[in-house]
Amino acid sequence: MTEEKRERKRHKRKQTIVEQWLVYVLLRIFLFFVCLFPVEKVLKFAKFLGKGFWKHYRSGRERAIENLRASFPDKDEKWIEETGIRSFENLVMFAVDVVFLPRIIRKDNWEQYSSYKNVERVKWMMQEHRPLLLVTPHYGNFEIIGYLLGEFDFDIYSIARPLDNKFINKYLYDVRQRRGQKIIDKKGATEQVEQIVRQGSTLCFVADQNAGKKGIFVDFFGRKASTYKSIGLLAIQYNLPIGIGVSRRAGDRFFFEMEMTRLIMPEEWKDKDDPLHWITQEYTKAFEDSIRKDPTQYWWIHRRWKTRPKEERQ
């Protein structure tokens, strides 16, 4: 990136309150009409939009292709493109899911829209009010995990980064919290963690973002990826188990397969030379194993490998 582009990016004009409100109003009008149709028909339309997104969003398409090529060097270009297109379809379908979640899923019908695998141990820990960390990647429908846990009356707190548009941000927070899930802004989470742990609640994270130069580098699809230290530090400080889970879409339907793929217990890292690195690598490896089962549901558009280790930069 040239200095001119960097300067332009730094001085990008922020939307005024009026502009934010107008965008929010337009969004709500659009969602009103969307929700007049059955969810399965809207998902089909979302697939169409996803293909258009792939075709016209050049920089995102190129980033996804680059990430897929590096992560699956044994795959040919046809597979890379098909996987990339499908991942963009799933991205738009995910947005539809978020809108329809509170309108469709209830305590009396959740079995019509979800199935579960290897969740019993974590479920009992939560029912016994044992403090726990739950982590998931940007994969499938990660939003439904927190929503359903709240629907089942589990005491959970999800860490989230607020959006720039405060009206849309409030709308999304209201949707997420409608069934009992509690949302904590990422910036203010540290002050509340001790109380949450003390009362035996569960903390939920989407934990595969690029963490910048201050992150810890672990292997992810054969490359070093900067990863936040906070999850490992919390686990070590408060002696907390870490549950790693995913939610996969089944076909093109509004149906999701929940799977708990790994449970890291505190005794596992007690004898490690570098427990923070071991924990971070362990849950990142669990992410990778889940994504490999269906790579089309991962957000390959992410700048996951943007920050490089010091030795590579040199």
Secondary structure, 3 states (H helix, E strand, C coil): CCHHHHHHHHCCCCCCHHHHHHHHHHHHHHHHHHCCCCHHHHHHHHHHHHHHHHHHCHHHHHHHHHHHHHHCCCCCHHHHHHHHHHHHHHHHHHHHHHHHHHHHCCCCCHHHCEEEECCHHHHHHHHCCCCEEEEECCECCCHHHHHHHHHCCCCEEEEECCCCCHHHHHHHHHHHHCCCCEEEEHHHCHHHHHHHHHCCCEEEEECCCCCHHHCEEEEECCEEEEECCHHHHHHHHHCCCEEEEEEEECCCCCCEEEEEEEEECHHHCCCCCCHHHHHHHHHHHHHHHHHHHCHHHECCCCCCCCCCCHHHHC
